Amino acid sequence: MKQNILIIGAGGVAHVAAHKCAQNNDILGELCIASRTISKCDKIIESIKKKNNIKDNSKKIYSRQINALDIPATIKLIKETKSSIVINLGISYLNMSVLEACIETGAVYMDTAIHEEPSKICEDPPWYGNYEWKRMDRCKAKGVAAILGVGFDPGVVNAYCAYALKHHFDKIDTIDIMDVNAGNHGKYFATNFDPEINFREFTGKVWTWIDRKWVAKPVHTEKMNYDFPVVGERVVYLNGHDELHSLSRYIDANSIRFWMGFSDHYINCFSVLKNIGLLSENPVKTAEGQEVVPLKVVKACLPDPLSLAPNYTGKTCIGNLVKGTKNGQYKEIFVYNTCDHKECYNEVESQAISYTAGVPPVAAAILAAKGIWNPKTMVNVEQLDPDPFLDLLGKIGLPTIVEEKTPVPA
């Protein structure tokens, strides 16, 4: 079957995914990058050509302008580009519109983050049940594959859970997903992906899965030190995150938590912005009578995450600390990936945060194109066989490492 790929979005993650699609276009076919701002799409194409990342030069790579909230227009674009796979990497407000277009056209749908409504923050769990899973029956009825949250976290960490259960455990007790960026971008303050989405993650309460139930906690109130491979000891804070909302349903574990590393400087800046109301999504009026959304103003003032890439140094480490039993004996592993900011820039002119999120959907697209991942319904990553996914990721830039952590009996 002939494959063509449509990427919706032109931010940092789309930039990486487009490079990787071009590197594998002998399998994935022609590539269209579509966004509201077509000049951003064209810059990505320029970068792909500059880095000589096109495997098959006979396959077209081109741009289109689209407002992906316009479902009929998106349906038309999918048909015009003959796209069999749509990788939605736009802001998460678009998810349901793009998914609807894929259900109507039969194209495979993929995204890297859970759907959000601009006016709502931190809805009641499970978050997938509020929007995505309501469309599961329609996907199944039409045989449409929708692979949700196939970035790194969510995405690869979900596959790590499935891998741990398949190969290392008979029974899992706890999963602690930990995400640390030990890099330095040289800016006073910046976020590594869309500032609006970044801040929305941390302005609500923390929903976490403990003892098989949802528990709400204030944000940034619980932390721990962990000695990570490669990057060393880091402080991580308990946070709510997308993957918990599917893992709690599909992975049999007593507790599943998400931890993210923040520097004291980030916490200080974040706290000031939040406490004076600059992270609010609710409109306010200036003294001149102009209506603005504080969060969008902050976003406009901060650096574009893609602009951080040229001077970024250091590494990331993202992994799952899994504890449970195998053959009746206690077992503990850390399954993880480390990624180097500078190496990412040298390959695709990106920083490692975008790289870790942008490579996995392309691996998933390759598996879908080959028929290896073909659920013909809506799934989260942990429902699929993790082995071909993790194996392919290792070949295209994100190797998985498993570290035995089981304490030695005294």
ChimeraX attribute file (.defattr): number of C-alpha atoms within 10 A of each C-alpha:
attribute: neighborCount
match mode: 1-to-1
recipient: residues
	/A:1	7
	/A:2	11
	/A:3	20
	/A:4	23
	/A:5	28
	/A:6	27
	/A:7	25
	/A:8	28
	/A:9	27
	/A:10	26
	/A:11	21
	/A:12	27
	/A:13	28
	/A:14	27
	/A:15	28
	/A:16	29
	/A:17	26
	/A:18	30
	/A:19	27
	/A:20	25
	/A:21	30
	/A:22	28
	/A:23	18
	/A:24	19
	/A:25	25
	/A:26	16
	/A:27	19
	/A:28	24
	/A:29	22
	/A:30	24
	/A:31	23
	/A:32	24
	/A:33	26
	/A:34	29
	/A:35	21
	/A:36	16
	/A:37	15
	/A:38	16
	/A:39	15
	/A:40	19
	/A:41	26
	/A:42	18
	/A:43	14
	/A:44	24
	/A:45	22
	/A:46	12
	/A:47	16
	/A:48	24
	/A:49	14
	/A:50	12
	/A:51	13
	/A:52	14
	/A:53	21
	/A:54	21
	/A:55	15
	/A:56	15
	/A:57	12
	/A:58	11
	/A:59	16
	/A:60	14
	/A:61	21
	/A:62	16
	/A:63	21
	/A:64	18
	/A:65	17
	/A:66	18
	/A:67	15
	/A:68	26
	/A:69	15
	/A:70	13
	/A:71	19
	/A:72	15
	/A:73	14
	/A:74	23
	/A:75	20
	/A:76	13
	/A:77	20
	/A:78	23
	/A:79	14
	/A:80	9
	/A:81	16
	/A:82	18
	/A:83	25
	/A:84	24
	/A:85	25
	/A:86	25
	/A:87	27
	/A:88	24
	/A:89	28
	/A:90	24
	/A:91	19
	/A:92	17
	/A:93	17
	/A:94	21
	/A:95	26
	/A:96	20
	/A:97	16
	/A:98	26
	/A:99	24
	/A:100	19
	/A:101	24
	/A:102	26
	/A:103	22
	/A:104	16
	/A:105	19
	/A:106	21
	/A:107	25
	/A:108	28
	/A:109	25
	/A:110	28
	/A:111	25
	/A:112	27
	/A:113	26
	/A:114	20
	/A:115	21
	/A:116	22
	/A:117	13
	/A:118	13
	/A:119	7
	/A:120	11
	/A:121	16
	/A:122	17
	/A:123	13
	/A:124	11
	/A:125	17
	/A:126	19
	/A:127	20
	/A:128	19
	/A:129	14
	/A:130	13
	/A:131	16
	/A:132	18
	/A:133	18
	/A:134	11
	/A:135	17
	/A:136	17
	/A:137	12
	/A:138	16
	/A:139	24
	/A:140	17
	/A:141	11
	/A:142	14
	/A:143	18
	/A:144	23
	/A:145	25
	/A:146	29
	/A:147	28
	/A:148	27
	/A:149	26
	/A:150	30
	/A:151	28
	/A:152	27
	/A:153	24
	/A:154	26
	/A:155	25
	/A:156	30
	/A:157	26
	/A:158	29
	/A:159	24
	/A:160	26
	/A:161	26
	/A:162	22
	/A:163	19
	/A:164	25
	/A:165	19
	/A:166	13
	/A:167	10
	/A:168	19
	/A:169	22
	/A:170	15
	/A:171	19
	/A:172	24
	/A:173	18
	/A:174	21
	/A:175	25
	/A:176	17
	/A:177	27
	/A:178	25
	/A:179	23
	/A:180	21
	/A:181	23
	/A:182	19
	/A:183	19
	/A:184	13
	/A:185	20
	/A:186	11
	/A:187	12
	/A:188	9
	/A:189	12
	/A:190	19
	/A:191	19
	/A:192	20
	/A:193	19
	/A:194	20
	/A:195	22
	/A:196	20
	/A:197	18
	/A:198	13
	/A:199	20
	/A:200	18
	/A:201	18
	/A:202	20
	/A:203	18
	/A:204	18
	/A:205	18
	/A:206	22
	/A:207	27
	/A:208	24
	/A:209	24
	/A:210	16
	/A:211	13
	/A:212	14
	/A:213	13
	/A:214	18
	/A:215	14
	/A:216	15
	/A:217	16
	/A:218	14
	/A:219	17
	/A:220	19
	/A:221	10
	/A:222	12
	/A:223	15
	/A:224	11
	/A:225	11
	/A:226	13
	/A:227	10
	/A:228	18
	/A:229	16
	/A:230	13
	/A:231	16
	/A:232	10
	/A:233	11
	/A:234	17
	/A:235	16
	/A:236	21
	/A:237	19
	/A:238	24
	/A:239	25
	/A:240	25
	/A:241	23
	/A:242	22
	/A:243	30
	/A:244	27
	/A:245	22
	/A:246	24
	/A:247	24
	/A:248	21
	/A:249	11
	/A:250	16
	/A:251	18
	/A:252	16
	/A:253	23
	/A:254	17
	/A:255	19
	/A:256	26
	/A:257	22
	/A:258	24
	/A:259	23
	/A:260	20
	/A:261	22
	/A:262	19
	/A:263	12
	/A:264	10
	/A:265	11
	/A:266	14
	/A:267	12
	/A:268	12
	/A:269	13
	/A:270	17
	/A:271	15
	/A:272	12
	/A:273	17
	/A:274	16
	/A:275	10
	/A:276	9
	/A:277	13
	/A:278	17
	/A:279	25
	/A:280	21
	/A:281	18
	/A:282	15
	/A:283	13
	/A:284	13
	/A:285	11
	/A:286	9
	/A:287	7
	/A:288	6
	/A:289	8
	/A:290	9
	/A:291	11
	/A:292	14
	/A:293	15
	/A:294	19
	/A:295	22
	/A:296	17
	/A:297	13
	/A:298	16
	/A:299	19
	/A:300	12
	/A:301	10
	/A:302	15
	/A:303	17
	/A:304	18
	/A:305	21
	/A:306	19
	/A:307	15
	/A:308	21
	/A:309	24
	/A:310	16
	/A:311	14
	/A:312	22
	/A:313	19
	/A:314	17
	/A:315	21
	/A:316	19
	/A:317	21
	/A:318	24
	/A:319	26
	/A:320	26
	/A:321	21
	/A:322	26
	/A:323	23
	/A:324	23
	/A:325	16
	/A:326	16
	/A:327	10
	/A:328	10
	/A:329	10
	/A:330	15
	/A:331	21
	/A:332	22
	/A:333	19
	/A:334	25
	/A:335	22
	/A:336	24
	/A:337	22
	/A:338	22
	/A:339	23
	/A:340	20
	/A:341	28
	/A:342	20
	/A:343	17
	/A:344	22
	/A:345	20
	/A:346	13
	/A:347	15
	/A:348	23
	/A:349	25
	/A:350	27
	/A:351	33
	/A:352	29
	/A:353	25
	/A:354	25
	/A:355	28
	/A:356	25
	/A:357	27
	/A:358	26
	/A:359	25
	/A:360	27
	/A:361	33
	/A:362	28
	/A:363	26
	/A:364	25
	/A:365	27
	/A:366	22
	/A:367	17
	/A:368	20
	/A:369	22
	/A:370	14
	/A:371	11
	/A:372	15
	/A:373	19
	/A:374	17
	/A:375	18
	/A:376	17
	/A:377	19
	/A:378	24
	/A:379	20
	/A:380	21
	/A:381	28
	/A:382	24
	/A:383	17
	/A:384	19
	/A:385	15
	/A:386	20
	/A:387	15
	/A:388	15
	/A:389	21
	/A:390	20
	/A:391	14
	/A:392	18
	/A:393	20
	/A:394	15
	/A:395	10
	/A:396	15
	/A:397	16
	/A:398	21
	/A:399	15
	/A:400	17
	/A:401	14
	/A:402	14
	/A:403	13
	/A:404	12
	/A:405	14
	/A:406	14
	/A:407	9
	/A:408	5
	/A:409	4
	/A:410	3
